[in-house]
């Protein structure tokens, strides 16, 4: 019974992460794989394996690849469904857009100008966005825009940072639940609090600046200082903030986004820097102080027993003779324990501080793989399938039949299988390193998944009453 309690006790961090990973894993995968068409193919494959679960399981295939796919049928179904959702948000279906709600961009040029000049630009201040926001996702006009990559770069890069910072914050909050469960009060005060302050005062503040920029700067404000020309770079602002540098801006623009921003940012950086020695020295110092306090009562009890024997108390003298005084720890052993404690805490602190920077940058793989998937899909459409649409009559039918077969084969082989596996591996890395490193220690017993079959087998092998 004690062993069973200890097993569930030590594996608490695993149980904490599993329910959330069921949702966050397919979602982060879908951010990289976001395509309504490709997600539909993956969801249909996963749904087929789930619906045909019993007949397929009864076949007992020896193919290792098939067993891997069949074992992950539920997560494949979720990844496909989430990819359909993000593909709808990106308005990307096999590199084409769905014109469900129409376009909110208005063309103010005449027909002859539009047909003769492809480098015309649409003015954002004259669109219907000023009164009505687009219902959901991206406007379909972005699929035919020449600056689509520039816009999607900025959009997906910021979305990746926002998702990454919030997931890392959630991972640090899970460490608080573990500390409470294991009753580690020192770790709460000396690790969780400075970690959450460090992450919020630097990286969460950067995320807040993104939302401030999105809401305060735009083409319809009518003021140059709040227009696109004066919109500051969040990356440059964050770098100047950490280096205690003053922001520079054109003469007609304000250097800062709000009044008192420079002083407030300096305060945030100073407090975040204070958290580093807090994480480094506070916990070892408190542990050493508690160890010293544990020796004081033992020495005082020894002194009381001795006084009792001098007063003729035979029972006290006998108890003192039977319980020898505790021996002081060896000096070299105590120094070794203290040094090991500081080294361990120093490694943990350096790993968290440097990891906060590298892990935030690591979430940019969400942006990179999403753009790579979209560009590969567009290349396949333009270089393969479009060639079958260039002919007319029965020749066009034959050409379309051939090109569609090639396009479908390459789509499934490259974009669904290879890109899907790549996004799966990157998503696995984000969860195992960037997310679980904030709370998961990997100590104790191996995680055993819930299984009715294992329970029935153990019950059948148990002793009969």
N, C-alpha and C positions, 0 to 999 in steps of 0.2 A: 504493500500500500504506500509506504514511504517512497519507494522507487518510482511509482506511478505519479505521485504528486510532484516529485522532483523533476521528472521528465516534462510534465506540462508546465512546471514553473520555469524551467530553463529555456524552454522553447517559446516563451511568450512573445518575443520579438518576431518570430516566424508567423504566429497566429495573427499578430497585429497587421503584418504587411500583406498577408494573402488576400483578404477581402478587397482591399483597395487596389492591389495589383490586377485583380480580375477586370477592373474597369480602366485603370490608367494605362495598362499595357496595350490593349487594342486601340485606345484613343491616341497615344503617342505614335503607334504604328500608323494609324490613319492620317495623322498630320503629315507624315512623310510620304504616304502612299495615296494621298487623297485624289481619287478619280472615281467618278460615279460608275463608269463602265467597267473598269478593272475591279473595283470593289464588288460590283454585282457578280462578276465571274467567280471571285473568291467566295462570296457569300453563298452562291448556288452550289459550289463544290462542297463547302462545309455543311450546308443544309442537307445535301444528298447523303453525306456520310452519317449525319445525325439521324436522319429518318430511316436509313437502311442500316442502323447500328447492329442489330442482332444478326441479320443474315451475313453481314460483312465480317462480324466478329467470329461467326461460326466457321468461316472458311479457313482460319488459321494459316494465313499467308506467311511464307518464309522471306518475303522481300523486306529488307530493312527499311528502305525508303517508304514503302507503303505503310509499314507499321508505325513509322514516325508520323506520317500525315494522319493516319487513323487515330493514333493516340492523342493528337492535338486537334481533333475535329471540332470541339466546342470553341476553342480559342480561335481557330480559323474562321468559324462562323461569325464570331464577334468581331474579328479584324475586318472581315468583309463588310459587315453591317456598318461599322464605324467608318470605314473608308467610303462607303456610299454617302454617309452624312457629310464628311469633310469634302468629298468631291462635289456635293451639292452646294456647300458653302463657297468653295473655290470656283464654282460654276465651270467645272472641267469634266467633260465626258469624251474620252478618246481624243483629247486635245481640242475639242469643240465645246461651245457653250450652249446652254439651254435658255431660250428666250421665253421664260415663263411669265415674268412680270413686265416684259418690255424693257426698253432702255430709258433711263432718266436724263440722258444727254441729248441736247437739242443742237441741230446743225443750222447755223445762221448764214451759210453760204448758199449761193444759187447752184443749180444742177451742173452748169457748165464748169464752174470753178471746182466743184468736188470731183468731177470726172477727169479733169485735166491736171490736177495737182494732188498727189498722194501725201504730201508732207504738211497738210493743214492741221492745225491744232484746235481742239475744242476748248472753249473758255469755261472753266468750272463755275464761274460766278453767274453764268446765264442758264444753268441747268435747273431742273426741278428739284435738285438736292436742297435748294435753299428753303423750300417749304416742306417737302416730304422726303424722308430718308428712304433708301432702297429697302424693301421688305426684309430680305435675307440674302446673305452672300454677296457676291460681286456682280456688278453690272455686266451684261454680256458684251458690251462694247469693248471691254478690255481685251477680249480674245483677238480682236482684229486691230488693236492699237499697236503702233510702232514702238511705243515706250512701255509695252506690257512688262518686259523683263525688269525694267527699272522700277516700275511701280510694285511688282510682285516681290522684288528683292527687299524693298523697304518694309513692305507689309509683313511678309513671312519672317523676316529677321526679327522684327519687334515682337511678333506673336511667339516666336521660339523662346526669346528671353523671358517674356512674361510667364509662359507655361513653366519654364525651368525654375524660375525664382519661386513661384508658388509651390511647385512640387518639392523643392528643397526645404522650404519653410514647413511644409507638412511633414517631411521626414524628421526635422528637428523637433516638431511637436510630438511625434511618435516616441522620440527618446524620452520626453517628459513622462509619458504614460509608462514606459518601461522603468524609469527611476522610481515612480510612485509604486509600481507593482513590486519591485525589489526592495523598496524602502531605503533608497539611497538619497538621503536628504542632502548630503554634501555635494553629490553630483548635480542636484537641482540648482543649488546656489552657485556652484563653481564651474559648471559646464553648460547647463541648459540656458540659464539667464544670460551670461555673456555671449553665448553662441547666437541666440535669437536677436540680441541687441546688435551684434556685429553684422548679421545678415540683413536685418531690417534697415539699419541706419545707412548702409551703403547700397545694397542691391535692390531692396524693396523701394528705397527712395528713387533709384534710377527708373524703376517701373512706374512709379507715380509721376515722374517727370514726363514719361511718354504719354500718359493720359492727359496731363496738363497741356502738352503741346498739341495733342489731337483736338482738344476742346477749345483752346484759346486762340489758335492760329488757323486761318482759312482765307479763301479768296473773297468771301462775301462780307467781311467785316467792314470794309470801306476805309480802314485805317492802314497806312503803310506799316506801322509798327507791329500790327497783328496779322499782317498778310504773309503770303508764302516767302517773300523776299527776306523778311526779318525772322523767319522761324529758325530757332537755334538748333544746332546739332546736339543730340542727347549724348552721343559718345564723347564729343569734345568737351561738353559741359561736365561729364563725369570724370574725365581725365584731369581737367583743371581743378575740379573739386578735390580729388585725392592729392594732387601735387600742390595745393594751396595757391593756385595761380588765378589771376583775374581774367574773366572772359573778355574777349574782344569782339566788337561788332561794328558794322558800317555806321556812318555818322547819323543817318536817319533812323537807326534801330536802337533799341534798348539792349544793353549787354546782358541783362538778366530777365528771367521770365516773370518775376514778382519782386516786390520791394523786400529788402532784407535777406535776399537769397544767399548772398555771399557769406554773411555772418552766420546764418543758419547752417549752411553747408560746412563751414569750418567747425562749428560745434558738433555736428554729426560725425565728422572725421575724427575729431579729438576723442569723443566718447568711444567710437569704434576702436581706436588705437589703445585706449585704456583697457578695453576688454581683452587684449592679447596678454598682458601680464596677469590680468585677473584669471584667465584660463590656465596660465602657466604655473603660477605660484600659489594660488589660493587653496586648491585642493590638497597638494602635498603638505602645506603648512598646517592646515586643519587636521589632517590625519596624524602628523607628528605631535601636535598639541594634544590630541585625544589619547595617543599612546603614552605620553608623559603623565596625563591625568590618571591613567589606569594603574600606574606604579605607586602613586601617592597613597590611596586607600590601603593598599597592601602593607606598606611600611607603617602606616598609623595603626593598623590592626595588630601588627607584630609588637609595637610599643605598648599597646593596651594589655596584651597578654603578659608581657614582661612585668608590668606594674602589678597585675593581679597576682603573680607568683610571689612578688616581694611582700604583699599584704597577707600572705598565708593562704591564698585561695588555691587549694590543691587541684580543683577541677580546671581552673584556668591554666595552672602550670602544666597539668597533664596534657591539655589540648595544645599548649604551645610546644611541648616536647614532641607530640605526635605530628604536628604540622610545621615543618621547617620553614624558615623565611625564604621567600623567592629569591633566586639568584639573579643578580643584575645581568643584562645581556652583554655579550662580548662586544667590545668596542668595534672591532673590524666588521663583525656581522651587522651591527647597527648602522655603520657607515655604508655598508653595501646595500642595505635595505633602503636607506635614504637616497643614495645615488640612483638606485634602480627606479625608485618612485619618481624622482625628478626627470630622469631620462624618459620614462614611459609617458609622463604627462607632457613633456616637451615634444615628443614625437606626435602625440595626439593633437596638441595645439597647432604645431606646424602643418600637420596634415589637414586640419580643418580650415586654417586661415588661407593657405595656398590653394586648398581644394575648393574653397568658395569662389575663387577667381577662375580656376581651370574648369570647374564643373559648370559654372555659368556659361563659359565659352563653349563647353562641350555640347550644350543644348542647341547650339547653332547647327548641329547636324540635322535637326528637324527641318530647318530652312534649306540646307544644302541638298538633302535627298529629295525634298519636295520639288525643288526647282529642277533637279536632274531628271526626276520621273516625268515631270511635265514636258521638258525639252525632248526627252527620248520619245515620248508619245507623239509630239508634234513632228519630229523627224520621220517617224514611221508613216505618219499620215501623208506628209508632203512628198516623201521620196518613194513610197510604195503605192498606197491606195489611190492617191490622186491621179497616178498615171493611168489607172483603169477607167477613170471618168473623162478622159480626154477624147475618147472615140465615140462615134455614133453608130446606130444600126446594129446588125448582128455581129459586126467586128467588135463594137463596144461591149456587147454582152459577153463575148468570149474573153476579152481583155479584162473586164471586171471580175469574171469568174476566177481567172488565174491570179490577178493581183489581190483579190480578196482572200484567197487561200493562203498566199504568201504572207499577207498582212496579219491574218488571224493566227497563223503559226508563229510568226515573230512576236506578236503581241503576247500570246500565252507563254512562249518560251522565255522571252527577255523581260517583258514588263511585269507579268504576273508572277512567274517563278523566280527568275534571277533578282529582279528588283524587290519582289516580296521577301525573298530570303535576306537580301541586304538590309532592308528596313527592319526585318525581324531581329537580326543580329544587333543592329544599332540600338533598337529599342530595348533589347535585353541588356546591353551595356549601360544604358541610361538608368535602368531600374537597379541593376546589381551594384553599380559603382556610385553614380551620382545620387540616387535616392536612398538605397539601403545603407550606404556608408554613414548616413546621419544617425542611425539608430541600431542597425543590426550588427551584432558582435560575432555570431556564428559559434557560440560556445554551448556546451551541453550535448544532448543527444541528437541523433539525426532525425530530421522531420519525417514522420510517417503519414502519408495521406490517408484520409478516411476511406475505409473500404468495408462493405458488409461481408464480403467474402473472407477477408482476414479475420473479422470478428467471429464469424461462424466457425472457421477452422480452429481458432484458438479455443472457442467454447467446446468444440467436439473433442479436442485433445486434452482438455482439462479433466481433473479427477471427478468421478461420479460421486454424488452425495449419497 
